[in-house]
Amino acid sequence: MTTTYAVLSEGLQKRYGDVHALRGLDLAVPEGTVCGVLGPNGAGKTTAVRVLTTLTAPDAGSARVAGRDIRREPAEVRRRISVTGQYASVDGDLSGAENLRLFARLLRAPRSRADELLERFGLTEAADRPARTYSGGMRRRLDLAAGLIVPPQVLFLDEPTTGLDPHSRNGIWDAVRGLASQGTTVLLTTQYLEEADQLADEIVLIDDGRAAHRGTPAELKARIGSYAEVVVADTAFLEAAAGVLDRLTGSEPALDPERRTVGAVTLDGTLTLPRIVREVDAAGVHLVDATLRPPTLDEVFLRLTDRTPPADRKEVAA
């Protein structure tokens, strides 16, 4: 079966003076999937989104979004996409209903579309209240609804749940899953790694302006192995426990005196929890707890981007 890509870029480059924001970015996002775009600050995420949404022209390379060329057909690209930024763009003085009806009028969509989205995002009861009286979660849902007045083929979603409580966050996650199930492709940029773990079919880790790593969350976790962690009875045992984990895992352990924990990643598939417990006990360390588990996406991110960026490299949003 031939895969159809909603976002396909090859060798995208963008430079601002001496700053290389993109250094040959390649992306391939299949239709109807959620792609999580991660990366440290200054990696090029913002520039990549600006280029793909035709807000900034690349210096070199090519890209097609929703089947249209970003250089030759920017207007056609814009007709097929929606961009929802980190901060709500709705008018706080207008009610929720007035905001959506305004967008519907500007985009020549039927008025009923606004009412449909208010119901879909659970905003019907608050529809006539000024948007400034909405909670953070409600404003984010209203903002997302505004971006769907005309159903997009590709939705660029930037930090959709920043500052939201768990209940509101779960509501946004459910909405994103629903969009993908209906065929919308979602390009999600987020610093909240659990969000990417929950939503993304594939993750692309951008580093130094390139797609440095890619794969499903499970594939990226498997790449760095398992995570061994022990909790000791007293901070006096931390160094001894670290010595044992260093020897067993072959990687430098991380110590947390406040939690009295020592942890280290391991690629040794034969290492078992009973062996860890035996070896630590043999070193005279009094244990409270021990685990051997798959790494979190946060640990994967830190491991794969374990470097200090050059002082002069920064992300340019202009």
N, C-alpha and C positions, 0 to 999 in steps of 0.2 A: 504494500500500500504506500502510495506517495504521500509524504508529509507536506502539508501546506503551512507556510510560515506567515504569521501575522506581523512579525518584526524580524527583518533580516538585514544585518549590516556586515560590511566587509571593510576592514582597514580604516575605520573612521579616525581622523586626526583633527585636533583643534589645539591651537596655540595662541596664548595671549602674551605677547612679548617674549620673555624668557621662560614663561611657564608653559609646559606641555601638559595640557589638561587631558587630552586623549592621544594615545600613542599607537593607534591601530586597533581599535575596538571591533571585535567580531561578536555578533549576537545572532542567535537563531531561536526564535520563540514560536512554537507551534500554535496554531489557532485553537482557541477554547481552553487555554491553559493559564495558570498563574505562574509567572516568573518572578522570583524574588531577586532583586539586585542589591547586593550588599557591598560594603567596602569601608575602609577607614576614612576619616575626614581627609579631604583632599585627593581622594582616589580617582575622581572623575565622574561620580554618579550624577551630580547635578548637571554637569556639562553634557553628559550623554543624553539625559532626558530633554534638555533644551534643543539639542541637535535633532533628536528623533521626532520631536513635536514641531519642528520647523521654526523655532524661536531663534535659533542660531545656526548659521551656515557652517558646515565643516570645511576645513582647509583641504582635506583630501579624503578619499574613500567614498563609499556609496552605501545607501540604505533604502529599503522599501518598507513602508509601514502600511498595513491594510491593503497591500497590493499596489501601492503607489510610490513613485520615486520622490524622495524628500527634496531633491534639487529641482527636478523638472516639473513636478506636480504638487507644490506645497499646499495650494488651495484645496486640492482633492484629498490630500492627507488630512487636513484640518476638518473636512466634512465628515471624516470617518472615525475620528478619535475624540476622546474627552480627557481633560486634564484636571485632576482634583488635587490641589496643593495641600501643604501642611496646615495652613490656616484657612478657616472658613471665609468664603468670599461673598456670603450672602449679606444683604442689607439689614442691619439690626433694627432699623425703624419700620421696616415692612413686616407684615405677618408672614408666617411660613407659606400660607397659600398665596399671598401676593408675590412673594419672591419667586415661587415656581411658575405662577401664571405670567409673570414678567418675562422669565426665561422662555416660556412656551411661545409667547407672542414674538419675542425677538427671533426665535428659531423657527417661526411659522409652524409650530406644532399645535395640535388641537388643545383647547383649554382642558378637556377631560384628561389629558395626559398628566397635568399637574395634580388633579384629584386622585388619579390612579397611583401616583408615586407617594403622595401623602399617606394613603392607606397602606401601601406596600412597606413603607418605612416606619409605620406606627406613629404617625404624626397627625392623624385626623383630629384627635381631641384638642390638640394645641394649634391647629391650623390657623386660627384667627388671632392668636397671640403674637405680639411683636417678637421677632427672632432674638432680640437682645435679652428676652426673659427666658430663653431656652437654656437648658443645661449644656455642658460641653458635648456630651454624647448626642443630644438632640441636634445641636448645631452641625456636628459632623455628619449626621444622617441627612439633614437638610441639604448640606453642601454636596454630599454624594448624590442625592436625588436630583439636584440641579444639573449635575453632570450627565444625567441619564435622560433628560427631557427628550433628546433624540438618541435612541439607543446606539452607542458607539460600537464599532468593531473592535477597537482597542481602547482600553482605559488605562491611563497613566495615573497611578495612585501613590502619592508621596506622604509618608508618615501618617497613615490614616487614623491611628488611635493614640497619638501623642497626648498625654495628660488625661486620658479617660480612665474611669474606674473599670473594674473587671466586667461588670454587667454590661456597660455601654460598649466596651471593647468586643465582647462576645457577639453583641448585636451587629457591629460592623463586620466582624469576621463572617457571620452567617450571610450577610448581604453580599460580600465578595464571593463566597462559595456559590451562592445562588446565581450570580452573574456569570461565573465561569461555566456552571452547569447548563446555562442557556446559550453558550457559545461565544460570550465576550472574552477576549483575551485581556488579561490584566498584567501590567508591568508594575510591580510593587517595589518601591524603594523604602527601606525602613532600617532604623538602627535598633529596633526592638526585635531581637533575634527569635524569640519564641513565636512572634507573629509570622515570620518567614517559615519557621518550622511547621506551624499549624496550617498555613495557607498554600505554600509554594509547591508546585509540581516539580519545579527545577529551580536551583539557586545558581546565580552567576556572581562570583566574588570578583569585583573589579579592584585592581590594585595597580597603581602607577599608570593609570590610563588604559589598561588592557584587561581583558577577561582572563584573570590569572587562574581561576579554578571554577569548575562547573560540575553539576551533578544534582541528583535528588538529595534531600536532607540526609537520608539513610546512607547514600553513597559517600557523601562528604564525611559523615561521622565514621564510617568504616575505614576511611583513608588514614585517620590518625589513631585507629585502634580503640582500646578500652581505657577506662579511667579508674585507677585504683586509689582509694582514699581510706585513711584510718583516722579514728578519733582517739586521742590518748587521754589518760586520766589526769595528767598534769603537764604543763608546758615544759617541765624538765626533761620529758621524754621525746620532745619534738625532734631534736637533732639525731637521736638514735634511730627513731622511726624513719627519718628522712634517709639515713644511710642505708637502711634495709630496702626501701623502695627504689632508691637510686640503683642499687645492685640488681634488684629483681626486674626492673622495667627498662633500665638503660637510658632513662631520661631524667632531667633535673627536676626534683620534686618542688612543689609549691607549699610553703608553710603558712598557716594562718593561726598565729598565737591566740587571737581572740576566740576563735572557734575550737582551738586545740586540734587542728586537722593538718594532715600531710597528704598531698595528692600528687599523682604522677600519671602520665599517659604511657601506654605500652602497646607495642605492635606484636608482642609475643602471645599468640593465640593459645599456647599451652599453659599460660599462667592461670592458676586457679585461686579462688578466695581462700580455701583451706591452707594452701601453701603460704599465702601472704600472712595469714594469722599465725601459722606455726613459726615462720621466720621472724616475725616481729616479736612473738612471745619468747623465742630463743634468745633474742637480743636484750631481754630483760625489760621490755617495754610493757607497761600496764595499759591494755586496750579497753576502750569503752565500746567501740563499734568499728566495723570494717566493711567496705563495699567494693565491688568490682562491677562496673556498669558501662554501658555505652556513653560516650561523651555527650554533653549538651552542645547545641549549636554555638553557644557563646564560647565554649572551650575550643571548638573547631575554628571559629573565627580568630580567636587569640593566637592559636597555634599557627594558622596559615598566614597570618599577617604579623608575625612576631618580628617586628623591626621598628626602628624609630625613623619616621619620614624625614627627609632633608628639610632643613629649616626654611628654605626658600620655596618649597613646593606647597601650593595651596590650591584649593578649588576656587575657580572664578565663576561667579554666577551671572556676570554681566554678559 
